[in-house]
């Protein structure tokens, strides 16, 4: 802010035409000089104590000094050769970090496998599949049959959108929804990669990957076919389970309501419904 630059009240800001004699830089082409008529900022010093409004204090700047004024470019110049060089360096850096990414992925592999296996299992470590999932998936199967939809990928997509992509991805990306924890930017980036892998595992379309594909997709490219088998098996296992009657489903919902009776203010909920109805 202006305060950081110690610019006092009454200081003036002026935008002045570029003087080509001052800018004797080899990187400036005639084209650049024509396209940027106004590019300098300076502050007129009304008081001797006020410094110029620039980042000239930075050791990285090579500012021109003339008549006690410091000039600062509003736009950093790039010529095509410099841009190509920058792209090459960035690519080199990403390739260097790829080995570290692979090492990190290897460390986390077991945890990701355990997570996916737990989610895509009808019975895992003594926990039975919730009745609501079986009831909902059977409803989707019935709707497909009712409307003559024979493409299995359509029903697969319905199921993926209703549970894994609507519910689980949200929790994978946002553990702070469930746990009282702080999610740092680094953790957020890592969880986004896991969530993307999870979404790709539920997808029925094949993603063509090449050298320009993001590293987040390349990391788990070899694992996704196996994960997709887990998803297919999960949907198949649920379909093969005994159907749930409406009575059983209603009983389960009634029991669930009873368990949480003391946690909600029913009068408040009824008032909200009444207000909406009115």
N, C-alpha and C positions, 0 to 999 in steps of 0.2 A: 504494500500500500504506500501511499505518499508519505505516511509517517515513517516507514522503514527507510525511505530515501532522505528523510529529514528535510522535506520540501516545506518551507514555511508558507503562511498565508500571504497572498499578494504576489507570489511567484507567477510568472507568465509562461504559458506553453505555446510554442509557435511551430507551425508546419511550414518548412521552407522548400523551395524547389532545389533539386539535387544539382550541385555544381560538379560537372564532370571532371574539372581539373583537380578537385579534392580526391575523387575516387579513382586513383590510378592503380586499380587492382587488375591483375592479369586474368582473373576468373570472370570478369565482367565482359560480356560480349556486347556488340552494338545492339543486338536484339534486346538484351536485358536492359540496356540503358534507355532504349526507346519505350519499353513497356512499363518501366517504373519511374515515373516523373517525380513523385513525392515519396521519399523513403527515409527522411531523417527527422529525428526528434531532438530538440534541445530546449533548455530552460534559460530564459533571460535572467541574469542574476540581479535582482533588485537589492539584495543584501549580500554583503561580502561573505556571510557565514553560510549561505545556502549552497549546497553542492548541486551539480547538474543532475537532471532527471535521467539517469542512465544506469546500466549495470556495469559501469566502467571499472568498478572496484573489483570485479571478478578477474582472477588471473588468466582466465581463458579468453578474454576479449582482447583483440588487437584494434583498439579504437584510434581514430585519427584525431590529432589535436591541431587546431588552427585558430588563432585569435582567442585562445582561452576557451573555445567551445569544444564539446565532445559530441561526436556524431554516432548514432546507433541505428543499425538497419532494422526496419520493421519487418522485412521479409528476408529470410536467409536465402542466398543465391545457391542454386545447384546447376551445374551444367551436366550434360548427359553422361560424360565419362565418370564424373564423381558419383552420380547416382548408381551407375553400373557397379562401380567399385564398392559402394555401400551395400548393394544387394548381395554381392559376392561375399563380403565380410559377414553379413547377417546369416547367410546360408551356412557359412563355415561355423559360426557360433552355434547355430541350431544343431548341426551335425555333431559338434563336440558334446553338447548337452544331451544328445540322444542316448549316449552310453549311460549317462547318469540316470536318465529317465527309465531305461531298461533295468538298471540295478534297483531303482526304487520300486518299479513294478514287480520285480521278482520278490522283493521283501514283503509287499502287500498282497501278493497273489493268493496266498492261503486265506486271507481274510475276505477278499472279494469272492473267492470260490465258496467259502462258508456262507456268506451273505446270500448269494444267488441260489445256492442249494437249499438254504432254509426257506427262502421265499417260494421257490418252485418245488416244494414237496408237500404232498397231501397229508403226510404224518411225519413229523420230525421231532425227535427227542421227546416223545410222549405227548406232544401237542397235536390234537386232532384238527382237521380242517374245519374252519367255522362254517356252520350250516348256511349262512347267508351267501357265501361264495358258491357253494354247490347249487343253491336255489336260483341264484342269479344266472349262472352259466347254463343251467338247464332251461331257464326262460329264454336265453339268447338262442340256444339250439332249437327250441320249439318255434321261435319267431322265424328263424331261417326256413324251417320245414313248412311253416304256415304260408310263407310268401314265396315258396318255391326257389329259394336260394341254395344252389348246390355247390357253389365255389367254396371249398373249405377255407381259403384265405380270407374270405369276407368275415366268416364267423370268428376265425382266429384274431382278426383285427378288432372286431367288436369286443372280444374278451380282453385283449391287450389294452384297449382304450379304457375299458371300464374299471380294471383293477391295477395292473402293473404301472401303466403310464399315468393314470389319474391319481393313484394313491401312493404307490411305493416310490416312484421317482421323486415325488415331493418330499418324502421323508429322507431319501438318500441325499438329496441336495441340501436339505434343511434339517439337520439333526437337532438344531436348537428349537424346533417345533415340539420335540418330545423330551429332550434333555436340557437341563439348566446349564448350558455351556456357551462359551463365546466361540463363534466361527470366524477364524482369521481368513484373510484373503488367500493365503497359501492353501489352507484346508479347503476353502471354497473351490479353488481351481482343481484340486485333486478330486474332490467329490463330483465335480462337473464331468470329469473324465469317466468316473465310475458310472455316473448316471447316463452318460452318452452310450457307454458300452451296454448298459442295461436296456436302453431303448432299442439299440441295434439288435440285441438278442431277441427282442419281441417282434421285430420287423420281419416281414416275409420277403421283402425285396433284397436283392444282392447289391451291395455297394461296391462299385469298381474303385479300387484304390490304386494310386500311382505315386510317383516320387513327389508330386506337389500336394498330396493329401495331408491334412493336419496330423501332427504326431500323435494327438490324442486318439485318433481312429486307428493309426498304424500300430499303436502299442498293443491293442487287444485283437488285432485282425485275425490271428491264428486261433484265439480262444472262442470267438463268437460262434463258429459253427457248432462247437460242443455245447455252448450255452443255449443255442437254439434247440438242440435236441432235448435239453432239460425242459424248456418251455413247452415244446410239443408233447413231451411225456406227461407233464403236469396237467395240461388241458385234457389229454387222453385219459389219464387216471381219474380225473374228476368226472368226466363223461361216463366212465364205466362204473362209478359208485352207484349205490342204490338211490333212487330218487327220494326226495324229501316231500312229504305231504304238506298241504296247507295248514293242517292242524299242528303238525310238528313245528312248522315255521312260526305260527302264531303263538304257540306255547313258549318258544325260544324268545320271541320278542317281549312277551308278557313277563318272563323271568328277568330279562335284561332291564325292563322298566322297573321291576320290583327292586333290583339290586341298586338302582340309582335314584330311588324315590326321594331320599333326603337331600340329594345334591341339587335339585332344581326347585324354583319357585313356580309351581303350576299356575297360581293365580296371575302372576306376572305374564306368563306365556299366554294364558287365555285372554288377558287384556290386550296383548299385542295382536292376537288373532282377531279379536273383536274390533280393534281399531282398523285393522287391514280390511275386514269385511265391510265396515261402515264406509 
